[in-house]
Amino acid sequence: MGRDLLRRLWPLIALVVIVLAVALVFSFAPAVPQRRATQALINLIAVVGLYVFVGNSGVLSFGNVAFMAVGAYVSALLTMKAAAKSVFLPDLPSFIAAAEWPNLPGAMAGGVAAALLALVVGWPLMRLSGISASIATFAVLVVTYVVLGNWTTVTGGQNSLMGLPIYAGLWTAATWAVAAIAIAFAYQETRSALLLRASREDEAAAAASGVHMVRHRLIAFVISGFLSGIAGVLLAHFLGTVRVETFYLDLTFLIVAMLVIGGMGSLSGAVAGALVIAALTELLRQAEVGVDVGGVTLAAPAGLGDAILALIMLLIILFRPKGIAGGREISWPFGRHE
C-alpha cells in the first residue's frame, strides 16, 4: 500500500525536488544569476496556474496575465506604506490609503481577488469552447489592461507604483512554486478534474454521460486565477514596482510559449517548459549582450531571443504537438508496477 501511494505521488515528489534543487544551487550563485532564477520560479508559478485550466480543459486561455495584474495591484495597494501611497495615489479611498497589511495576508488577498475575477468572468465564458473561448479570454486581458491603465485614482494609470516591499526572494519564490505544484497536482487527482479531462477528449460524449462541463471548467478556471494572481503578487514584490505594461502581451506570449513547449497535457510538462525556456532565454540574453573579443564586441541582433522562442514554439507545434514531456508525467523510476 505504501509503495502504491509513493508511486502515485512520484510526479509531485520529483517536481518538488527539482524546484528545491534549483533554489539550492542558485542560493550559492552571485546576485544576478540568483535574480534570474527567482524570476524563473515566479514564471513557473504562472505557467502552473495556466496549466490547471488549459491542461485539464483543453481550452487555450490568453487571459491569465490579467489575473496576475489584479493580484499584483491588490497586493501593492494593501502592503505599500501609507506615506508612499499618499505620494503616488493621493486620491485613494481612505480605507485603502491607510492599509498597511503584512506581506502574507497581502499576497493571499491578491490571489483571492484574482480568483474572484476569474469566477465572475468565467461564469459566462466557460460556456464557450474552442477558438471562441480563447478569443474571449484574450478579451478579458485587453479589458483588464485598459481598466487598470486608465483607473488613475486607484492604480496610477500608466505610471509605475513604486515603494512596494521587496520580499520575493529566491526561497520565497521556491516555496510558492512548491505550493503551486502541490495545488495543481492535488486538483488534477480530483474527480472534478477527471471529468473535465473527459470533456477535453470528447466534449459531446462527456455531456451525454452527464458531465457538467461548465461547472468543472469554472472550478479549474478559479484555481488557475488564484495561482496566476499569486504569481503576479510575487512578480510585483520581486521588482518593487507595478506597471500595467508589465502585465500584457509580452508576458502573455512568454507564459503561453512555456506551456506549449513543455506540453499542455501534464504538470511535468508545465514545469519543464518554464525551466527550459528560462534557461534558453538567459542564454539568448547573454548572446544579445555579446562578448568582447580583441576589443570588438560580438553580439547577436536585438530581438533574437523572441524570434527564436517563437520559432521553437512553431517547431514544437508542428513536430511534437504534445510538447517536451509528451503529455506524460514523470514516470516511476524503480521498475514496473507489480
Secondary structure, 3 states (H helix, E strand, C coil): CHHHHHHHHHHHHHHHHHHHHHHHHHCCCCHHHHHHHHHHHHHHHHHHHHHHHHHHHCCCCCCHHHHHHHHHHHHHHHHCCHHHHHHHCCCCCHHHHCCCCCHHHHHHHHHHHHHHHHHHHHHHHCCCCHHHHHHHHHHHHHHHHHHHHHCHHHHCCCCCEECCCCCCCHHHHHHHHHHHHHHHHHHHCCHHHHHHHHHHHCHHHHHHCCCCHHHHHHHHHHHHHHHHHHHHHHHHHHHCEECHHHCCHHHHHHHHHHHHHHCCCCHHHHHHHHHHHHHHHHHHHHHHHCEEECCEEECCCCCHHHHHHHHHHHHHHHHCCCCCCCCCCCCCCCCCCC
